[in-house]
């Protein structure tokens, strides 16, 4: 597939316009909200008091001995010594922090329904983060000092970085020139053994003399590239699974272009996991296989298994769900973007109802939205470093993957928004018809290992736990520390973080946590032990990938994952 090397100005503008429209809609929520006068009066009183104290402290400092070391400011954006050493800059930063606290207190005090209140908090936080004095050259003493020390070279470099990012169509979060898919990310050895218009199926070369007789299939999310599970050898979930003696297969989703803009959710289920399951069964000569779905890949996998169950098939010997939503009652911070009006807007612009025909949800739009969920870490931090200070961002494999965005077909995306996020249909037996079958998750006959991350803002761990009542048979829930990605990608050798286990699966996540035990380190060995019990006996590892019918097509990682959005 021929691809343009960079995003076009139109694509970049579309992404910015869409995000701006979303924030604008959120600001409108203020019109339907009220702020109690007693609380407003208290906020105003506290503000005047604190502002007076700041002013007096600034005057005292000017009159005091200039050699005295100033106290550092309590915010990492202003942690540099230049902020504290400059009285004007210090006062500007302190007043900004005071204003930010007051505005958030006002947002928290608004009397409104929970969704409106969440939208107000989000909009206020976006404005606060954008208004930080650290984001502006004239107000940032660190950037000004560097400009003087380099005789303006830092400003020239910053302008060059800005022009390069405008050409690429996105803000650089890492040195992208350092990485290449297949060379220093996604390097686990394997072969593509099956492909259709939507997926390539990769089989990885065994790293043990014997393997479990039951193959293992990974279904990663289709909203980004599969190699989050195979960044580097020392933090690769895929390589770790192969090292544990499992014959491992992974779905690599195609990055849709205009030729695939008509694809639906049914197409993704039938030509994604169902096609992959059938290929793995045939190649491995196994009636049942072990399966894993990550994020929306878990939603897709569970839907596919329910479709197959309706057809009288039970191909999964076990199911692992990582940070996956099956019950969309609590969708975390993403809920603020979802309502009937926003879904209808998508349906008439890129969905099947679009007058001009279906379109693509551009990958850069999704990436921009996710970045602004954590704007200080993923946006303004790089604005300051790249543009104001003229620094090149350091190489970081995770951020390279984060910027390697993927498109989605409009009909598939709109169906997913409406039936999952808006109407929460998947959890209701028989409400959805997918691939011509009524979907009932309770008809999947397999043990489940369900994982959630404690600080996940995309799939809150409580929401991940709500999968438990929807599935039958043996089930186990494990919670890991950290967020949506870092909690999952936590290899044992690092000895980082911790995880929680509880053999029971009570009705609510709160009850589960009350009886859970914390353990140091990674949850991977616990999962590996669980998976080993479902792998079957050990047999000699295959000497070559694929089979007589499924011959190797090309080496891993394959060409689908290399296509740019």
Number of C-alpha atoms within 10 A of each C-alpha: 9 7 10 9 10 15 18 14 13 10 16 19 13 15 23 16 13 15 18 13 12 17 20 12 15 21 17 14 17 18 7 11 15 11 15 11 10 9 14 16 11 10 18 14 11 14 16 11 11 14 15 12 12 16 14 12 13 16 12 11 14 11 9 10 9 10 6 9 10 15 11 16 17 11 11 8 18 22 13 14 15 18 24 20 17 13 16 14 19 21 17 18 24 19 16 16 18 16 15 19 15 17 18 16 15 19 22 15 17 20 14 17 10 10 15 20 21 19 23 26 20 21 21 20 18 17 13 17 17 16 13 20 19 25 21 16 17 11 17 23 24 18 24 19 14 17 19 12 11 12 11 15 15 22 23 17 18 22 17 15 21 20 13 14 15 17 14 16 19 19 20 23 24 22 15 18 8 12 16 14 18 19 10 14 21 24 19 22 16 21 24 26 26 22 23 13 13 19 23 26 30 31 29 26 21 24 18 14 12 17 24 21 21 26 26 28 27 28 28 27 22 23 19 24 23 23 24 24 21 20 25 18 15 14 18 22 21 22 25 21 18 21 15 19 22 30 28 26 27 27 27 29 26 24 25 24 20 11 11 19 22 20 21 20 19 17 14 21 20 16 16 27 28 20 20 25 27 16 20 30 17 15 19 19 14 14 15 20 25 23 28 23 24 24 25 23 26 26 22 26 28 29 25 26 28 24 27 21 22 18 12 10 14 19 22 22 20 24 27 25 27 27 30 31 32 27 23 23 16 19 21 16 16 15 17 19 18 16 15 11 10 15 20 15 14 22 22 18 19 24 28 22 16 16 10 11 15 23 25 23 24 22 23 23 23 19 19 22 19 15 17 16 18 14 18 17 12 18 19 20 15 22 22 21 17 26 24 28 25 24 16 17 14 12 15 15 19 18 16 23 20 17 21 19 21 25 25 27 26 30 26 23 22 25 20 18 21 20 15 20 23 19 14 18 18 24 23 14 14 13 14 17 13 17 17 11 15 17 27 24 25 17 20 27 21 20 19 24 20 25 24 30 26 19 17 23 16 22 27 22 26 21 23 28 29 22 20 23 15 18 21 15 11 13 19 19 23 23 28 29 24 19 20 23 15 16 26 24 20 24 20 17 10 11 11 13 17 17 23 19 19 17 13 13 18 14 12 13 17 12 12 21 18 9 14 17 12 14 13 14 19 23 25 19 14 12 16 14 11 15 21 15 11 17 21 16 12 14 13 11 18 15 9 14 20 23 14 8 11 16 15 19 16 14 16 25 29 22 16 19 23 17 20 21 19
